Amino acid sequence: MNTTEISATVLCATMLWATGAGAQRSNPCDPRYHFITPANCTTYGEQAAKAMAEMRVAIGEESAAIAAARKRFWETYPDKPGAAAARDEFGNRLDGKDSHYLWVTLTDALGGVKSVDTVGGKLDGGIPRYASFEFRDWVKAIKFNLGEKSMVQSMLLNPVGLAERLKKAMAASEKKRDIYLFERNWAEFDAVGREPAGSDDPVFYFQMLCIRGQRIGWEEALTEFEGITKALGKDNVLQAIEQVHAAPRERFGVLKVTMPPPVKRAPGGSEMEDPDIPLAENVIGVTASAIRAVERLATQGDDRRYAFWLLTDNSRRGSEFVHETKWQHAMSTYQRLVLAFGEQDVLQAARAVRTATKRATSSDVMNPSAIGATRGVPLSSFQDVLARKNPRRYLRAALVFNENLESSAAVEAAYKKLVSTGDENAFLEAAKKMAAGRPNVMYGGELNSMKEILNTPPEPEQPVVALVDIPAYLGWKNFAPGARIVHAQRYWQVPPTGGSAVPGPVNYLRGFQMQFINPEKVKVWSSETFFDRFGKAKPPSEREETYPAKFTPPPGYAPVDPLAPSGNLGWGAEPASVPIASGEETIEIKGKSFATRWQTKSYNYSETASNKGCSLVVKVWTSEAVPTGLVKKLDDVTCPKPAFGQVPRFMIETYLDSFEGFTPVASQ
């Protein structure tokens, strides 16, 4: 049974299942109700079950036929006797399989592919996983070109001419189908660890990399090859392609990465990216993308080629990256930058970025300020360096890209015309101001932005605002790397029968451990651990946190009140007229004594609060001998006349549960 017959059984099963589900409960084979009833009558349910059984058999038979065709294909590939016939049979079988899944997906038969696969089994294992994105993209293109809400709706409400409309929609989606077929076919080669015949040809191999890595067609891939060889030199590119072709690889065309992953472990064992690990200079063993590896190899050690590569990142049409013409676009952009800045400045900026240490996690420049930039993305760093080195040439670049100038004479004429309309120094100051921000030296709109700065009245000089200490930094200032604390939280509650408050189990842990500290900032590990209702700890969530020593406070800034209610207890809580009380107390933790200073603050709840009619007293114990300063905090809620859902009294206690890496003292 072929895939057309399989689709027919799916359709039959779908119709019988739908008919049976909506049919009356009476037996359609009972002659008392149905007067023309054949002797071999079966119910709709029985007919649907039979159709589904036939579908399972048909899918199994066709899967076996595809497997046999696949075996014959590989036994004769590429040029053994019978290879052409085996190729045609295998290709036709795979096309039939595609038709089956395309039909099921478009019509949503039996609820879609997952349901059909569950009921009848996967036809030849289904669409290859690596090609599934391209298959969905193909289906999406057909639906879009069909211009109708759904195939099912079209079949029911507008069936006349549907076949012709579908034929046109599929023809308009051929490019997406070609991309899918390439991925589908290469998945077959991946499965047996082989490459298509002709892969030894660098040009053919590069085209395959483009199609697979960038999801473009054969013609676009050839255009990209012509562009990269013109930009970077054909011999240089071919050598890079051969290096990549010879490199070890994983499945699906991904190069094997042997460099250890740029990660580090938090104190609790969590693994996270380490932005301080530099990107290795070598390409093979570091870069997973084959097409990216070709580009990196072909641009190594040369400022001009590296500049071209940087500028390909600016090749976009809206939000879509245009791969096939990115090198032509890069060369054109490079020539315009040379007109504006001079080739020496462009190459020096490219060299500064090329030789700068990059992060292994993102390939961003690790220390942009070291090369005169503020942004880490290489293309942005390149623009920072160019614009800030010479504001006059930045202004010329704005003219070049705004007016699409193509000669030095045209640039000079345009510059003279521009400065004749106003004060040249004012233009240069505007360019300098923009260069200090986020300059885009390849955007024609920069010129208009500079003119807006000229036409905007200067802002009144603001008074100097003194920098403010950040409490989070001060809390670690007197400690050394390795200092660690853990705060625990638990609830206390007075039983309904009265008596003393009873503590519950710990429900939350918050830990900190210092990594390093200097006069500018402190970096700590931070962890949170939640507990389930049975008291079992969930895996901790760990991250890094960095606190600067000082910052410029915004208008109306007020530091966080350490006596503020914890969490949701702050909703509707209003400070009472009772003054804040304070005192001193020595607290013992894990056999160590801590001299603390305590403070209390009282609150009443508004009528709209869930705790209305209740009062809250927050008491905090602090010590400079403890990182963060917090030793203990108690939120004590009392409800004299508990309403529905309230209890007479409960408390949330946050306390120092453990510490290490420092020696507490019994004095403040």
C-alpha positions as CSV (number, residue, x, y, z in Angstrom):
1,M,0.0,0.0,0.0
2,N,1.5,3.4,-1.0
3,T,1.2,6.7,0.9
4,T,-1.8,7.8,-1.1
5,E,-3.7,4.7,0.1
6,I,-2.5,5.4,3.6
7,S,-3.9,8.9,3.4
8,A,-7.2,7.4,2.3
9,T,-7.3,5.2,5.3
10,V,-6.6,8.1,7.6
11,L,-9.4,10.1,5.9
12,C,-11.7,7.1,6.2
13,A,-10.9,6.7,9.9
14,T,-11.3,10.4,10.6
15,M,-14.7,10.6,8.9
16,L,-16.0,7.4,10.6
17,W,-14.7,8.5,14.0
18,A,-16.3,12.0,13.6
19,T,-19.6,10.5,12.3
20,G,-19.7,7.9,15.1
21,A,-19.0,10.5,17.7
22,G,-21.9,12.7,16.6
23,A,-24.3,9.9,15.7
24,Q,-27.4,9.0,17.6
25,R,-27.2,6.3,20.3
26,S,-29.4,3.8,18.5
27,N,-27.8,0.9,16.7
28,P,-27.6,1.8,12.9
29,C,-27.7,-2.0,12.2
30,D,-31.1,-2.5,13.9
31,P,-33.7,-2.9,11.1
32,R,-36.4,-1.5,13.4
33,Y,-34.9,1.9,13.1
34,H,-32.9,1.7,9.8
35,F,-35.1,0.1,7.1
36,I,-32.4,-0.6,4.5
37,T,-29.8,-2.5,6.4
38,P,-27.4,-4.9,4.8
39,A,-26.8,-8.3,6.4
40,N,-23.1,-7.5,7.1
41,C,-23.9,-4.1,8.7
42,T,-21.4,-2.8,11.2
43,T,-21.6,0.2,13.5
44,Y,-19.7,3.4,12.8
45,G,-17.4,2.6,15.8
46,E,-16.6,-0.9,14.3
47,Q,-16.0,0.6,10.9
48,A,-13.7,3.3,12.4
49,A,-11.8,0.6,14.4
50,K,-11.4,-1.4,11.2
51,A,-10.1,1.6,9.2
52,M,-7.6,2.4,12.0
53,A,-6.4,-1.2,12.0
54,E,-6.0,-1.0,8.2
55,M,-4.1,2.3,8.6
56,R,-1.7,0.7,11.1
57,V,-1.0,-2.2,8.7
58,A,-0.6,0.1,5.8
59,I,1.9,2.4,7.7
60,G,3.8,-0.7,8.8
61,E,4.0,-2.0,5.2
62,E,5.1,1.3,3.8
63,S,7.7,1.7,6.5
64,A,9.1,-1.6,5.6
65,A,9.2,-0.7,1.9
66,I,11.0,2.6,2.7
67,A,13.5,0.7,4.8
68,A,14.2,-1.8,2.0
69,A,14.6,1.1,-0.5
70,R,17.0,2.8,1.9
71,K,19.0,-0.4,2.2
72,R,19.3,-0.7,-1.6
73,F,20.2,2.9,-2.0
74,W,23.2,2.6,0.4
75,E,24.3,-0.7,-1.1
76,T,24.7,1.0,-4.5
77,Y,25.6,4.6,-3.6
78,P,27.1,6.5,-5.3
79,D,27.9,4.7,-8.6
80,K,27.5,0.9,-8.2
81,P,25.3,-1.0,-10.6
82,G,21.7,-0.2,-10.0
83,A,22.5,3.1,-8.2
84,A,20.2,5.3,-10.3
85,A,17.2,3.0,-10.0
86,A,17.8,2.6,-6.2
87,R,18.1,6.4,-5.9
88,D,14.9,7.0,-7.7
89,E,12.9,4.4,-5.7
90,F,14.3,5.7,-2.4
91,G,13.6,9.3,-3.4
92,N,10.1,8.6,-4.5
93,R,9.4,6.7,-1.2
94,L,10.7,9.6,0.8
95,D,8.6,12.1,-1.2
96,G,5.5,9.9,-0.6
97,K,6.3,10.0,3.1
98,D,6.5,13.8,2.9
99,S,3.2,13.9,1.2
100,H,1.6,11.8,3.9
101,Y,2.9,14.1,6.7
102,L,2.1,17.2,4.7
103,W,-1.5,16.1,4.2
104,V,-1.9,15.2,7.8
105,T,-0.5,18.5,9.0
106,L,-2.5,20.7,6.6
107,T,-5.8,18.9,7.3
108,D,-5.2,18.3,11.0
109,A,-6.6,14.8,10.4
110,L,-7.4,12.9,13.6
111,G,-6.1,15.8,15.5
112,G,-2.7,16.2,13.7
113,V,0.5,14.4,13.3
114,K,0.9,13.3,17.0
115,S,-2.5,11.7,17.0
116,V,-2.0,9.9,13.7
117,D,1.4,8.7,14.8
118,T,-0.1,7.4,18.1
119,V,-3.0,5.6,16.4
120,G,-1.3,4.3,13.3
121,G,2.4,4.4,14.2
122,K,5.1,6.7,12.8
123,L,5.7,6.2,9.1
124,D,9.4,5.4,8.7
125,G,10.1,7.1,12.1
126,G,8.4,10.4,11.1
127,I,10.0,13.5,9.8
128,P,13.7,13.5,10.7
129,R,14.3,15.6,13.9
130,Y,17.0,17.8,12.4
131,A,14.7,18.6,9.4
132,S,11.6,19.2,11.5
133,F,12.1,23.0,11.6
134,E,12.4,23.2,7.8
135,F,9.3,20.9,7.4
136,R,7.2,23.2,9.6
137,D,8.6,26.2,7.7
138,W,7.5,24.6,4.5
139,V,4.0,23.9,5.8
140,K,3.7,27.4,7.2
141,A,4.6,28.9,3.7
142,I,2.0,26.7,2.0
143,K,-0.7,27.9,4.5
144,F,0.4,31.5,4.1
145,N,0.3,31.3,0.3
146,L,-3.0,29.5,0.4
147,G,-4.4,32.6,2.1
148,E,-7.1,30.7,4.0
149,K,-7.6,30.2,7.6
150,S,-7.3,26.4,7.5
151,M,-7.5,23.5,5.0
152,V,-10.3,21.9,7.0
153,Q,-12.4,25.1,6.7
154,S,-11.6,25.3,3.0
155,M,-12.7,21.7,2.5
156,L,-16.0,22.2,4.2
157,L,-16.9,25.8,3.2
158,N,-15.1,26.6,0.0
159,P,-14.2,23.3,-1.7
160,V,-14.7,24.5,-5.3
161,G,-11.3,25.2,-6.8
162,L,-9.4,24.1,-3.7
163,A,-7.2,21.7,-5.6
164,E,-6.1,24.5,-7.9
165,R,-5.5,27.0,-5.1
166,L,-3.5,24.4,-3.2
167,K,-1.4,23.6,-6.3
168,K,-0.6,27.3,-6.7
169,A,0.2,27.7,-2.9
170,M,2.6,24.7,-3.1
171,A,4.3,26.1,-6.2
172,A,4.9,29.4,-4.4
173,S,6.4,27.5,-1.5
174,E,9.0,25.6,-3.6
175,K,12.0,27.4,-2.2
176,K,11.0,26.4,1.4
177,R,10.5,22.8,0.1
178,D,14.0,22.8,-1.5
179,I,15.5,23.8,1.8
180,Y,13.6,21.1,3.6
181,L,14.6,18.4,1.1
182,F,18.2,19.3,1.5
183,E,17.9,18.9,5.3
184,R,15.9,15.7,4.9
185,N,18.4,14.2,2.5
186,W,21.4,15.2,4.6
187,A,19.8,13.6,7.6
188,E,19.9,10.3,5.7
189,F,23.7,10.8,5.2
190,D,24.2,11.8,8.9
191,A,22.4,8.6,10.0
192,V,25.0,6.4,8.3
193,G,28.0,8.7,8.9
194,R,28.6,9.5,5.2
195,E,28.8,12.6,3.0
196,P,27.2,13.3,-0.4
197,A,29.3,12.5,-3.4
198,G,31.2,15.6,-4.5
199,S,31.8,16.9,-1.0
200,D,35.5,16.9,-1.7
201,D,34.9,19.9,-3.9
202,P,35.4,23.0,-1.6
203,V,32.8,25.1,-3.6
204,F,30.2,22.4,-3.4
205,Y,30.9,21.7,0.2
206,F,30.7,25.5,1.1
207,Q,27.3,25.7,-0.6
208,M,26.1,22.8,1.5
209,L,27.3,24.5,4.6
210,C,25.4,27.6,3.7
211,I,22.2,25.8,2.9
212,R,22.4,23.8,6.1
213,G,23.7,26.5,8.5
214,Q,21.8,29.5,7.1
215,R,18.7,27.8,5.5
216,I,19.1,29.4,2.1
217,G,18.8,27.9,-1.4
218,W,21.5,26.7,-3.8
219,E,21.5,29.9,-5.8
220,E,21.8,32.1,-2.8
221,A,24.6,29.8,-1.5
222,L,26.6,30.2,-4.7
223,T,26.1,34.0,-4.5
224,E,27.5,33.9,-1.0
225,F,30.5,31.9,-2.1
226,E,31.2,34.4,-4.8
227,G,30.9,37.2,-2.3
228,I,33.2,35.7,0.4
229,T,35.9,34.8,-2.1
230,K,35.9,38.3,-3.6
231,A,36.1,39.9,-0.1
232,L,38.6,37.5,1.5
233,G,40.5,36.0,-1.4
234,K,39.6,32.7,-3.1
235,D,42.8,30.8,-2.1
236,N,42.4,31.9,1.5
237,V,38.7,30.9,1.6
238,L,39.3,27.5,-0.1
239,Q,42.0,26.7,2.4
240,A,39.7,27.6,5.3
241,I,37.0,25.3,3.8
242,E,39.4,22.4,3.5
243,Q,40.4,22.9,7.1
244,V,36.8,22.8,8.2
245,H,36.0,19.8,6.0
246,A,38.9,17.8,7.6
247,A,37.9,18.8,11.2
248,P,36.2,16.3,13.5
249,R,32.4,16.7,13.8
250,E,29.4,15.7,15.7
251,R,26.0,14.7,14.1
252,F,24.0,17.1,12.0
253,G,27.2,18.8,10.6
254,V,28.2,20.4,13.9
255,L,32.0,20.6,14.4
256,K,33.3,18.9,17.5
257,V,34.2,21.3,20.3
258,T,37.1,20.1,22.4
259,M,37.6,23.3,24.4
260,P,36.3,22.9,28.0
261,P,33.0,24.7,28.4
262,P,33.4,28.3,29.8
263,V,31.6,27.5,33.1
264,K,32.3,27.6,36.8
265,R,30.6,26.0,39.7
266,A,28.9,27.9,42.5
267,P,29.5,26.8,46.1
268,G,26.3,24.7,46.0
269,G,27.4,22.9,42.9
270,S,25.3,24.7,40.3
271,E,27.1,25.2,37.0
272,M,26.9,28.6,35.2
273,E,28.6,30.5,32.5
274,D,31.9,32.2,33.4
275,P,32.3,35.5,31.5
276,D,35.9,35.8,32.7
277,I,37.2,32.9,30.6
278,P,38.8,34.2,27.4
279,L,37.9,32.9,23.9
280,A,40.7,30.7,22.5
281,E,42.6,32.0,19.4
282,N,42.3,28.7,17.5
283,V,39.1,27.9,15.6
284,I,39.0,24.2,15.2
285,G,37.9,22.6,18.5
286,V,36.4,26.0,19.6
287,T,33.7,26.9,17.1
288,A,30.8,24.5,16.6
289,S,29.3,26.2,13.5
290,A,31.0,25.0,10.3
291,I,30.2,28.1,8.3
292,R,31.3,30.4,11.2
293,A,34.5,28.4,11.4
294,V,35.2,29.0,7.7
295,E,34.7,32.8,8.2
296,R,36.9,33.0,11.3
297,L,39.7,31.0,9.7
298,A,39.6,33.1,6.5
299,T,39.8,36.4,8.5
300,Q,42.5,35.4,11.0
301,G,45.5,37.7,11.3
302,D,44.4,40.3,8.8
303,D,42.8,43.6,9.8
304,R,41.1,44.3,6.4
305,R,39.5,40.9,6.2
306,Y,38.5,41.1,9.8
307,A,36.8,44.5,9.1
308,F,34.9,42.9,6.3
309,W,33.7,40.1,8.6
310,L,32.7,42.6,11.2
311,L,30.7,44.6,8.7
312,T,28.7,41.5,7.5
313,D,26.9,41.7,10.9
314,N,25.3,44.9,9.6
315,S,23.7,43.1,6.7
316,R,20.0,43.1,7.5
317,R,16.7,43.7,5.8
318,G,14.5,44.7,8.6
319,S,14.8,41.9,11.2
320,E,15.9,39.3,8.7
321,F,19.6,38.6,8.1
322,V,20.5,38.5,4.4
323,H,23.3,35.9,4.0
324,E,23.7,35.7,0.3
325,T,24.7,39.3,-0.3
326,K,26.3,40.1,3.1
327,W,29.9,40.2,1.8
328,Q,29.0,42.5,-1.1
329,H,27.3,44.7,1.4
330,A,30.3,44.6,3.8
331,M,32.7,45.6,1.0
332,S,30.5,48.5,0.0
333,T,30.2,49.7,3.6
334,Y,34.0,49.4,4.1
335,Q,34.6,51.7,1.1
336,R,32.2,54.3,2.5
337,L,34.0,54.1,5.9
338,V,37.3,54.6,4.2
339,L,35.9,57.7,2.4
340,A,34.9,59.1,5.8
341,F,37.6,58.0,8.2
342,G,40.5,57.1,5.9
343,E,41.7,53.5,5.6
344,Q,44.3,53.8,8.2
345,D,41.8,54.7,10.9
346,V,39.4,51.9,9.8
347,L,42.2,49.3,9.9
348,Q,43.4,50.5,13.3
349,A,39.9,50.2,14.7
350,A,39.6,46.8,13.3
351,R,42.9,45.7,14.7
352,A,42.0,47.0,18.1
353,V,38.9,44.9,18.2
354,R,40.5,41.9,16.4
355,T,43.3,41.6,18.9
356,A,41.3,42.4,22.0
357,T,40.6,39.5,24.4
358,K,37.1,38.2,23.9
359,R,34.7,36.3,26.2
360,A,34.4,32.6,25.5
361,T,30.7,32.8,26.5
362,S,29.7,35.5,24.0
363,S,32.7,36.4,21.8
364,D,32.2,40.0,23.1
365,V,35.2,42.2,23.9
366,M,36.1,41.5,27.6
367,N,37.4,44.9,28.4
368,P,36.0,47.5,26.0
369,S,37.5,50.5,27.8
370,A,41.0,49.2,27.2
371,I,40.5,49.9,23.4
372,G,38.5,53.1,23.9
373,A,35.0,51.6,23.6
374,T,32.2,51.1,26.0
375,R,30.2,48.4,24.2
376,G,31.4,44.8,24.1
377,V,29.8,43.5,20.9
378,P,32.6,43.6,18.4
379,L,30.8,45.6,15.7
380,S,29.7,48.1,18.3
381,S,33.2,48.3,19.8
382,F,34.5,49.0,16.3
383,Q,32.1,51.9,15.9
384,D,32.9,53.3,19.4
385,V,36.7,53.4,18.5
386,L,36.2,55.0,15.1
387,A,33.7,57.7,16.2
388,R,35.6,58.7,19.3
389,K,39.0,59.0,17.8
390,N,38.0,61.7,15.4
391,P,34.6,63.4,15.7
392,R,35.1,65.4,12.4
393,R,35.4,62.1,10.5
394,Y,32.4,60.8,12.3
395,L,30.5,63.8,11.0
396,R,31.8,63.0,7.5
397,A,30.6,59.4,7.9
398,A,27.1,60.7,8.8
399,L,27.2,62.7,5.5
400,V,28.4,59.7,3.5
401,F,25.7,57.4,4.7
402,N,23.0,60.0,4.7
403,E,23.6,61.2,1.1
404,N,25.1,57.9,-0.3
405,L,28.3,59.6,-1.3
406,E,30.8,57.6,-3.4
407,S,33.9,59.8,-3.9
408,S,36.3,62.0,-1.8
409,A,35.3,65.0,-3.8
410,A,31.7,64.5,-3.1
411,V,32.4,64.1,0.6
412,E,34.5,67.3,0.7
413,A,31.8,69.3,-1.1
414,A,29.0,68.0,1.2
415,Y,31.1,68.8,4.3
416,K,31.8,72.3,3.2
417,K,28.1,72.8,2.4
418,L,27.1,71.5,5.8
419,V,29.4,73.6,7.9
420,S,28.5,76.7,5.8
421,T,25.0,76.5,7.3
422,G,26.2,76.9,10.8
423,D,29.1,76.9,13.2
424,E,31.6,74.0,12.4
425,N,32.7,73.7,16.0
426,A,29.0,73.3,17.1
427,F,28.7,70.5,14.6
428,L,31.8,68.9,15.9
429,E,30.6,69.2,19.5
430,A,27.3,67.5,18.5
431,A,29.3,64.7,16.9
432,K,31.5,64.4,19.9
433,K,28.5,64.2,22.2
434,M,27.0,61.4,20.1
435,A,30.3,59.5,19.8
436,A,30.4,59.4,23.6
437,G,27.0,57.5,23.6
438,R,26.1,54.7,21.2
439,P,27.4,55.9,17.8
440,N,26.2,54.1,14.7
441,V,28.7,55.3,12.1
442,M,27.0,53.4,9.3
443,Y,23.5,54.9,9.8
444,G,22.4,57.8,7.7
445,G,20.1,59.0,10.4
446,E,23.0,60.1,12.5
447,L,23.2,63.3,10.7
448,N,19.7,64.3,11.6
449,S,20.4,63.3,15.2
450,M,23.4,65.7,15.2
451,K,21.2,68.5,13.8
452,E,18.6,67.9,16.5
453,I,21.3,68.3,19.2
454,L,22.3,71.6,17.5
455,N,18.7,72.8,17.5
456,T,18.0,71.7,21.1
457,P,18.6,74.4,23.8
458,P,21.3,73.3,26.2
459,E,20.1,71.8,29.4
460,P,20.6,73.9,32.5
461,E,23.6,72.9,34.4
462,Q,22.7,70.4,37.1
463,P,24.2,70.7,40.6
464,V,26.8,68.1,41.4
465,V,25.2,65.2,43.2
466,A,27.3,63.5,45.8
467,L,27.8,59.8,45.4
468,V,26.0,57.6,48.0
469,D,27.3,54.5,49.7
470,I,25.4,51.3,48.7
471,P,24.4,49.4,51.9
472,A,24.9,46.0,50.1
473,Y,28.6,46.9,49.6
474,L,29.1,48.3,53.1
475,G,27.7,45.0,54.5
476,W,30.8,43.2,53.0
477,K,33.4,45.9,53.3
478,N,35.1,44.6,56.5
479,F,35.3,40.9,55.3
480,A,37.6,38.9,53.1
481,P,36.9,36.6,50.2
482,G,35.4,33.3,51.3
483,A,33.3,34.8,54.1
484,R,29.9,33.0,54.0
485,I,26.6,33.3,55.7
486,V,23.2,31.6,55.4
487,H,20.0,33.1,56.7
488,A,17.0,30.8,57.4
489,Q,13.4,31.6,57.6
490,R,10.5,29.9,59.5
491,Y,7.1,30.7,60.8
492,W,5.9,30.7,64.4
493,Q,2.2,30.4,65.2
494,V,0.1,30.4,68.4
495,P,-2.2,27.4,68.5
496,P,-5.9,28.0,68.3
497,T,-6.1,26.7,71.9
498,G,-3.7,29.5,73.0
499,G,-0.4,29.3,74.8
500,S,3.1,30.1,73.5
501,A,4.0,30.4,69.8
502,V,5.3,27.2,68.3
503,P,8.0,27.3,65.5
504,G,7.4,25.6,62.2
505,P,10.1,24.0,60.0
506,V,12.5,26.1,58.0
507,N,10.9,27.0,54.7
508,Y,13.6,29.2,53.0
509,L,17.3,29.6,53.0
510,R,19.2,32.6,51.6
511,G,23.0,32.3,51.4
512,F,25.9,34.6,50.4
513,Q,29.6,34.0,49.9
514,M,32.1,36.6,48.9
515,Q,34.2,36.1,45.8
516,F,36.2,39.3,45.8
517,I,36.1,42.9,46.9
518,N,38.0,46.1,45.9
519,P,37.3,49.8,46.4
520,E,34.9,49.9,43.5
521,K,32.7,46.8,44.0
522,V,32.1,43.5,45.7
523,K,31.0,40.2,44.0
524,V,29.3,37.5,45.9
525,W,27.6,34.2,45.3
526,S,24.0,34.3,46.1
527,S,21.7,31.2,46.7
528,E,18.1,30.6,47.5
529,T,16.6,27.3,48.7
530,F,12.9,26.7,49.0
531,F,11.3,23.8,50.9
532,D,8.2,21.9,49.9
533,R,5.2,21.4,52.3
534,F,6.9,18.2,53.7
535,G,10.0,20.1,54.7
536,K,12.1,18.7,51.8
537,A,14.6,21.2,50.3
538,K,14.3,21.9,46.6
539,P,17.5,22.3,44.5
540,P,19.1,25.7,45.3
541,S,19.0,28.5,42.8
542,E,22.5,30.1,42.6
543,R,23.7,33.2,40.9
544,E,26.4,35.9,41.1
545,E,25.6,39.4,42.3
546,T,27.9,42.4,42.0
547,Y,27.4,45.6,44.2
548,P,29.2,48.8,43.4
549,A,30.6,50.8,46.3
550,K,28.8,54.0,45.4
551,F,26.3,55.3,43.0
552,T,24.6,58.6,41.9
553,P,21.2,58.6,43.6
554,P,18.2,59.5,41.5
555,P,15.8,62.3,42.6
556,G,13.8,61.3,45.6
557,Y,16.1,58.4,46.5
558,A,15.7,56.9,49.9
559,P,17.6,53.9,51.2
560,V,15.8,50.6,52.0
561,D,14.4,50.7,55.5
562,P,15.8,47.7,57.4
563,L,12.7,47.8,59.6
564,A,10.3,47.4,56.7
565,P,7.9,44.5,56.9
566,S,9.1,41.3,55.2
567,G,7.5,40.2,51.9
568,N,3.7,40.5,51.7
569,L,3.4,41.7,55.3
570,G,4.0,45.2,54.0
571,W,0.7,45.3,52.1
572,G,-1.5,47.7,53.9
573,A,0.9,48.2,56.8
574,E,1.1,51.8,58.0
575,P,3.7,53.0,60.6
576,A,2.2,53.5,64.0
577,S,2.8,56.5,66.2
578,V,4.9,54.5,68.6
579,P,8.5,55.7,68.4
580,I,11.2,53.3,67.3
581,A,12.8,51.5,70.2
582,S,16.4,50.3,70.3
583,G,18.9,48.6,72.6
584,E,21.8,46.1,72.7
585,E,21.8,42.4,73.1
586,T,24.3,39.6,72.8
587,I,23.0,36.6,70.8
588,E,24.6,33.2,70.7
589,I,24.7,31.3,67.4
590,K,26.4,27.9,66.9
591,G,28.3,28.5,70.1
592,K,29.5,31.9,69.1
593,S,28.5,35.2,70.7
594,F,27.5,38.2,68.6
595,A,27.1,41.6,70.1
596,T,24.1,43.2,68.4
597,R,22.1,46.4,68.3
598,W,18.3,45.9,68.0
599,Q,15.5,48.2,66.9
600,T,11.7,47.8,66.7
601,K,9.1,49.6,64.6
602,S,5.3,49.2,65.0
603,Y,2.7,49.1,62.2
604,N,-1.1,49.0,62.0
605,Y,-3.0,47.5,59.1
606,S,-5.5,49.6,57.0
607,E,-9.1,48.6,56.6
608,T,-8.4,47.4,53.0
609,A,-5.5,45.0,54.1
610,S,-6.0,41.3,54.4
611,N,-4.6,41.7,58.0
612,K,-7.0,44.5,58.9
613,G,-7.6,44.9,62.6
614,C,-4.1,43.5,63.3
615,S,-0.8,45.1,64.3
616,L,2.7,44.3,63.4
617,V,6.0,44.8,65.2
618,V,9.2,44.4,63.3
619,K,12.4,43.8,65.3
620,V,15.8,43.6,63.8
621,W,19.1,42.6,65.3
622,T,22.2,43.8,63.5
623,S,26.0,43.6,63.9
624,E,29.0,44.9,62.0
625,A,30.7,41.6,62.8
626,V,28.4,39.8,60.4
627,P,28.4,40.1,56.6
628,T,25.3,42.1,55.4
629,G,24.9,43.1,59.1
630,L,21.7,41.1,59.6
631,V,21.8,38.7,62.6
632,K,18.0,38.2,63.1
633,K,14.7,39.7,62.1
634,L,11.3,39.0,63.6
635,D,7.9,40.1,62.0
636,D,5.3,39.7,64.8
637,V,1.7,40.0,63.7
638,T,-1.0,40.1,66.4
639,C,-4.8,40.0,65.7
640,P,-6.8,40.7,69.0
641,K,-10.1,39.8,67.3
642,P,-9.2,37.4,64.5
643,A,-11.5,37.6,61.4
644,F,-12.1,34.7,59.1
645,G,-8.8,33.3,57.8
646,Q,-6.8,35.1,60.5
647,V,-5.0,33.6,63.5
648,P,-4.4,35.3,66.9
649,R,-0.7,35.6,66.4
650,F,2.0,34.5,64.0
651,M,5.6,35.5,63.4
652,I,8.1,35.2,60.6
653,E,11.6,34.7,61.9
654,T,14.7,35.3,59.7
655,Y,17.9,34.4,61.5
656,L,21.6,33.7,60.9
657,D,21.7,29.9,60.5
658,S,25.4,29.3,59.7
659,F,28.5,31.2,58.9
660,E,32.2,30.6,58.0
661,G,35.3,32.4,56.8
662,F,35.3,35.1,59.5
663,T,35.6,35.3,63.3
664,P,32.6,36.9,65.1
665,V,33.4,39.1,68.1
666,A,31.2,39.7,71.2
667,S,31.5,43.5,70.8
668,Q,30.1,46.0,68.3
